[in-house]
């Protein structure tokens, strides 16, 4: 069968890393023995400065740096919450909306305070995820020195009080438009009340990775052609 090809998942966020691994493992069911996923943290890679102005730009910054430092194909994502009434904010600043990067509770509380006077029917928004794949210009791959991005979205609305203990970030205050069968019309589930499988089936991150995985398999394992 030969050796497995390593692909770097360019994140140091443990919550996101776990979610990414669960999603990717599903897509790689038939290729599980041929692709080995390793994290940027496992390889001791540096955490890049995200200077992009879009989700796509930041995803490419992260994947590009991981690919350069490791010499391996790198997969990264950049995601955030876009609130319609706030002019697409927090957007790319979602993880540091309160001024402290990665302080989920502070970010969530600030957003709820900012939306306090907004009526329920105007609290629509969506999670957006850009996934990026960068293959370094080194021998051994079907495609070398190439990069690509794909975007997925999960529409929904922001509620007034947090519910649920799963997920991370803004999950406890976000109710996706698509709901699992067990949800009721009277009280739909937040992302944090869903199981990992329920959330991954509809999530922005799941959609973006679903779109990029055929490219990864073609570029890393195959003949370089995009499949799917």
C-alpha positions in Angstrom: 0.0 0.0 0.0 3.0 2.3 0.4 3.5 5.2 2.9 0.8 7.7 3.8 1.0 11.3 2.5 1.0 13.8 5.3 -1.2 16.9 5.1 -0.9 19.7 7.6 -4.1 21.0 9.2 -3.0 24.6 9.9 -4.6 25.4 13.2 -3.6 25.8 16.8 -7.2 26.1 18.0 -8.0 22.8 19.8 -11.8 23.2 19.4 -11.5 23.9 15.7 -8.9 21.1 15.3 -11.2 18.6 16.8 -14.1 19.6 14.6 -11.9 19.7 11.5 -10.6 16.2 12.2 -14.1 14.8 12.6 -15.2 16.3 9.3 -12.1 15.3 7.4 -12.1 11.8 8.7 -15.6 11.4 7.2 -14.4 12.6 3.8 -11.2 10.5 4.0 -12.9 7.2 4.8 -11.7 5.6 1.5 -8.3 7.3 1.7 -7.6 6.9 5.4 -4.6 4.7 4.9 -3.1 7.0 2.2 -3.4 10.5 3.9 -2.2 11.3 7.4 -3.5 14.4 9.0 -1.1 16.3 11.3 -1.6 19.6 13.0 0.6 22.7 12.9 1.0 22.4 16.6 2.3 18.8 16.4 4.9 20.0 13.9 5.8 23.0 16.0 4.9 25.5 13.3 4.5 29.1 14.0 1.1 30.8 14.3 0.8 33.3 11.4 -0.4 36.9 11.6 -3.7 37.1 9.8 -3.4 40.3 7.8 -6.1 39.5 5.2 -9.3 41.4 4.7 -11.4 38.4 3.7 -11.9 34.9 4.9 -10.2 33.6 1.8 -7.1 35.7 2.2 -6.6 34.7 5.8 -7.1 31.0 5.0 -4.5 31.2 2.3 -2.1 33.0 4.7 -2.4 30.2 7.2 -2.2 27.4 4.7 0.7 29.1 2.8 2.8 29.6 5.9 2.2 26.0 7.1 3.2 24.6 3.6 6.3 26.7 3.4 7.5 25.8 7.0 6.7 22.1 6.7 7.3 21.4 3.0 4.0 19.5 3.1 0.5 20.2 1.6 -1.4 22.3 4.0 -5.1 22.7 4.6 -6.5 25.7 6.6 -9.7 27.5 7.1 -10.8 30.9 8.3 -14.3 31.4 9.5 -16.6 33.8 11.4 -20.0 35.1 12.0 -21.6 37.6 9.7 -24.6 39.6 11.2 -26.7 41.3 8.6 -27.8 44.3 10.7 -24.2 44.9 11.7 -23.0 45.3 8.1 -21.3 41.9 8.0 -19.5 42.3 11.3 -17.9 40.6 13.3 -16.7 38.9 10.1 -13.0 38.2 10.0 -12.7 39.8 13.5 -15.1 37.2 15.1 -12.4 35.5 17.1 -11.1 38.8 18.6 -14.3 40.9 18.6 -13.9 41.8 22.3 -10.3 42.7 21.8 -8.9 39.5 23.2 -8.2 36.8 20.7 -9.9 33.5 21.4 -12.0 34.8 24.4 -15.2 33.1 23.3 -17.3 34.2 26.3 -16.2 37.8 26.0 -16.9 37.9 22.3 -20.3 36.3 22.7 -21.4 38.7 25.5 -20.2 41.7 23.6 -22.2 40.7 20.5 -25.3 40.1 22.5 -25.0 43.5 24.1 -24.6 45.1 20.7 -27.8 43.4 19.4 -29.8 44.0 22.6 -32.2 46.5 21.0 -32.5 44.6 17.7 -35.9 42.9 17.2 -35.9 39.1 16.6 -36.9 39.3 13.0 -33.8 41.4 12.2 -31.2 39.2 13.9 -30.4 37.2 10.9 -26.8 36.2 10.0 -24.7 33.4 8.8 -21.5 31.6 9.5 -19.0 31.7 6.7 -16.0 29.5 6.2 -13.2 29.7 3.6 -11.1 26.5 3.2 -7.7 26.8 1.6 -5.3 24.2 0.2 -1.7 25.0 -0.6 0.6 22.4 -2.2 4.3 23.5 -2.0 6.6 23.4 -5.0 8.4 20.2 -4.0 8.7 16.9 -5.8 6.3 14.0 -5.2 2.9 15.5 -5.8 0.6 15.4 -8.8 0.3 19.2 -8.6 3.1 21.5 -7.2 3.1 25.1 -6.2 -0.7 25.5 -6.4 -3.4 26.9 -4.2 -7.2 27.0 -4.1 -10.0 28.1 -1.9 -13.6 27.1 -1.4 -16.3 28.8 0.6 -19.3 27.4 2.6 -22.1 29.2 4.5 -24.6 28.3 7.2 -27.5 30.8 7.5 -29.5 31.3 10.6 -30.2 33.8 13.4 -28.8 35.1 16.7 -30.9 34.4 19.8 -30.8 36.5 23.0 -29.5 33.9 25.5 -26.9 31.2 25.1 -28.0 27.5 25.0 -26.0 24.4 24.8 -22.6 23.1 25.8 -21.2 21.7 22.5 -19.2 23.6 19.9 -17.3 26.8 20.6 -17.3 30.4 19.7 -20.7 31.8 18.9 -22.4 28.4 18.6 -24.5 28.8 21.8 -26.3 31.9 20.4 -26.7 30.8 16.8 -29.7 28.9 15.5 -29.1 27.5 12.0 -31.8 27.6 9.5 -31.4 23.9 8.7 -32.4 21.9 11.7 -32.1 18.2 12.6 -35.3 16.1 12.7 -35.4 16.0 16.5 -35.7 19.8 16.7 -39.1 21.3 17.5 -40.7 24.3 15.8 -41.2 25.9 19.2 -37.5 25.8 20.1 -35.1 25.0 17.3 -31.6 24.0 18.3 -28.5 26.2 18.5 -25.3 24.9 17.0 -24.2 24.2 20.6 -27.2 22.0 21.2 -26.5 19.8 18.2 -24.4 16.7 18.2 -21.1 16.9 16.2 -22.6 14.8 13.4 -25.7 17.0 13.2 -23.7 20.2 13.1 -21.1 18.9 10.6 -23.9 17.9 8.2 -25.1 21.5 7.8 -22.1 23.6 8.8 -20.3 26.2 6.9 -17.0 24.4 7.6 -18.4 21.1 6.5 -19.6 22.6 3.2 -16.3 24.3 2.5 -14.3 21.2 3.3 -16.6 19.0 1.2 -15.9 21.3 -1.8 -12.1 21.2 -1.3 -11.6 17.5 -0.4 -11.9 16.2 -4.0 -9.2 18.7 -5.0 -6.9 17.6 -2.2 -7.2 14.0 -3.1 -6.6 14.7 -6.8 -3.6 17.0 -6.1 -2.0 15.0 -3.4 -2.8 11.4 -4.4 -4.1 11.4 -7.9 -3.3 12.8 -11.3 -3.9 16.4 -10.4 -7.4 16.7 -11.8 -10.2 18.1 -9.7 -12.9 15.6 -8.9 -16.5 16.0 -7.9 
